């Protein structure tokens, strides 16, 4: 799989760095499928196997870390099946086959203190492993999280840190071995306020859910950390033609998501409508000229590769 990819690099190449299985499909599923369909090389690096995830399917509750601790391997299978729907054939776990980084859980919990957790892993080591992948795949585009990891999960934060550091070090000919490679454009995942207004829904009264889960009144949905002002967002990728593939891929992550048509439901009854349009913030590189207007009336780039000189 990976060997065939290296033999003949596609003209357009994207690398995504995610923390756990399912993160990639939730944030970038339509984008991945759209670029695979147009012939781009799409490489997914997943940092952990998601061992500490909440199991939402009662019949699979025995997989949980608190019981048989078999969730990680099960989620590897979920990820593989999801990638089949999106057409992504180049996906790998960071450090494989010699290292396995465990889901760290949330900050301050016992899993976060485990020596084999991703949060505790030596940052120089994991960064060097990602540099090797970058120099091998030679992506022009990198996609990862913002500094807060979207919502503050330690594994998301660390994935951001090593992705940004590895991108810089991969371009430094003095670092490590292999030919230096500079990534031309780097994007962080984002959700604009206008999109969340359209996407967020529930099977229960919105006020009840907001108060129960977040102790927020409904108007404060827009202040959640992963929601950005429209003016901050730079890029909107229209992957609506590939929404069925994204929905099918989400459905493979059965332990983590409950699907109901084009809704996926989190624990405690909160659901969000799945979108085929995915948004990003360009943090390195030249912004392209192909623009679409968002609801905030700002011009949004419509192609991750636009603006590249070659």
Steps between C-alpha positions, in 0.01 A plus 500: 500500500754760612772359270281545192429858606871584514581346161301763313408813692181673379532859383290628793565366850331561836609380844254497790611455863227388740490379858249213502302287253180689400651850536602492134152417370316746724716794397635410157308204357346685207826683426695174495250328271486800266875518453537124461236519227698763310818292517683664789710299740342503845706373795344463844716474811315401819689547826312257728249218477243671718514252787336735749197590289149473640323192360148605398380155390387294802578172327862611463542640851739217588760659267543804723825580676326447834404144400690282247704791363454382140356819353821611330526203269127516428532863398788412266247289310243780508755738350601257227138449395433875508796567271364251247191721465713812452742333259804571721756221466802666661425508872739415780544531875777722626803297606379173347614229505751552781309745721138513614371815665197458723202733521576739787149572614421844634742713697521410867370144458702186575538399132671834441773401745577163343854472365372358171250780440550732206504800733797356688691392187831667430422793272834483319440135417146537370592813305790320330264218403267748333790675326589167341144464367497857367828455314376172356153615388603857410160665555436852378212530750480412871175490700491480880338665805545846648708565813214391726445180308151621418361434846795446732558125487868433584548270200359764265726765649806279466404401145493872416837562664683216329338572163611862506847418632550213256397721209772749597767237562424308180601813308830530688780319309703492821242287680511122487538297185328510165434779255354815653141580402306819564122480525360791305163539674389412853137502611326465834152352527228755577124538521365848417212642698277509196550125446428405861174693488390276213650174623416479868173328580361246742232245563439670835427865579816696431477694825482183712809357333695825520433535870564133579822457306666839505305710755469747215190673379435427130652829384838385630529211256688747285760556773612136513877478439481322166269761344676789325387835368432484127767765448766268647418214264687514168389190312183306421526168317178395331490123538124464481527262206683270742267543797362144458856364529560711811177377658592139420845551652353656815270200532802272524608669824222318682655507847532880496211638296130422470382581149144591406479603137715809460525552876760354725419493867743540784443364847216647707287577196688781328499471124653699216406498134780373279620744237671433168665843517807507724686808616859591576732777610810550284796561734788461254520563128347714232124531502344393172296717270206263457259645752145428606299725727409371844196614694726749672556662158872434515676338208591140566761307305340199329800276420780391733748503212413840358773756539782250456770605256539143376 
